[in-house]
Amino acid sequence: EPAVVCEAVAAADLVEVTVWNHPRLLDWLRQPWPAARVLMRSAVAGDTLPQILFPELVDYPDAWLLSAPPGYGSSLPAERHGRVRHIPSLADMSRLDGWRPRPHTGCRVGYLGGLTATKLHPAFADIVAGVEARFELYGDCDPETRERLLASLEQRRVAQRVRLNGHVEDLAEAYAEIDVFAYPLTPGSYATSEKALQEALWIGLPAVLIEGTAAVGWIQPDVTGLIARDIDDFVDRLNGLLQDPVWRRSLGAAAAEQARWQFDPARNATHIHALVQELLGW
């Protein structure tokens, strides 16, 4: 209720708004506010519809906290706003405690994330058809999305090589028999510092992504992972990795080393704390 929110804002030393393009949130931001220090946190890249960081929104707060890496997604806050921090979303790496690679036959490709059309690339079945490997998919979706995905796989006669595992809580178990992390996001995805990507790199899984989303900004091309130009290139790079265990180990080791610094939740929480303290003392 507006009156309750305004009372809470008036009593607060700092108001944090998590930005999501939703009519009710935008209506609320248009209303008169009590005097307040405002920090806006965006977990979307902000440069693709409908999740746009438009100029009036960019000018609104005293500071921005962006989970997209510098230079990726919306460059608007950096250009228009003086107080901007780029800090990846905090992933709970303790969920990976006890992870160990488990021996298995053949090579396996893993994906963890939403299976909807706004997340997973619509040509995913074409990827599976072009790669001779088993695919392990972990993620939620509604029955209609699941049926549509299965139909596309069956049409390409590759459904027998894909296992839909559904929602997963035991991440260490899910990643135990994966050799390569495939993350083909849909074109125009508003993804930024995806926690699944952070987790895969943290344990040293080489990752393959497609250029065009902010998530690729956390990868050093050909050092900590591979960034493909399109679906055909994605298939070629994935096949190359699957056929070269030495290359997989090299990319994975570099990915784990960088992730332990770049995605360390304690380190990044300290940076967020410093920003909050800065605003409180402003």
JODA-V362760 format. One record per run of one state. SS is the DSSP state (hx for helix, st for strand, lp for the rest). FROM is the first residue (numbers start at 1). TO is the last residue. If there is no record, write none. Layout:
# JODA-V362760
ss: <SS | SS>
from: <FROM | FROM>
to: <TO | TO>
This chain:
# JODA-V362760
ss: <lp | hx | lp | st | lp | hx | lp | st | lp | st | lp | st | lp | hx | lp | st | lp | hx | lp | st | lp | hx | lp | st | lp | st | lp | hx | lp | st | lp | hx | lp | hx | st | lp | hx | lp | st | lp | st | lp | hx | lp | st | lp | hx | lp | st | lp | st | lp | hx | lp | hx | lp | hx | lp>
from: <1 | 2 | 12 | 15 | 20 | 23 | 31 | 38 | 43 | 47 | 49 | 51 | 53 | 55 | 59 | 63 | 67 | 76 | 81 | 84 | 87 | 93 | 97 | 108 | 113 | 120 | 121 | 124 | 131 | 134 | 139 | 143 | 156 | 159 | 162 | 165 | 171 | 175 | 180 | 184 | 185 | 186 | 195 | 203 | 206 | 211 | 214 | 219 | 221 | 222 | 225 | 229 | 231 | 243 | 245 | 263 | 265 | 281>
to: <1 | 11 | 14 | 19 | 22 | 30 | 37 | 42 | 46 | 48 | 50 | 52 | 54 | 58 | 62 | 66 | 75 | 80 | 83 | 86 | 92 | 96 | 107 | 112 | 119 | 120 | 123 | 130 | 133 | 138 | 142 | 155 | 158 | 161 | 164 | 170 | 174 | 179 | 183 | 184 | 185 | 194 | 202 | 205 | 210 | 213 | 218 | 220 | 221 | 224 | 228 | 230 | 242 | 244 | 262 | 264 | 280 | 282>
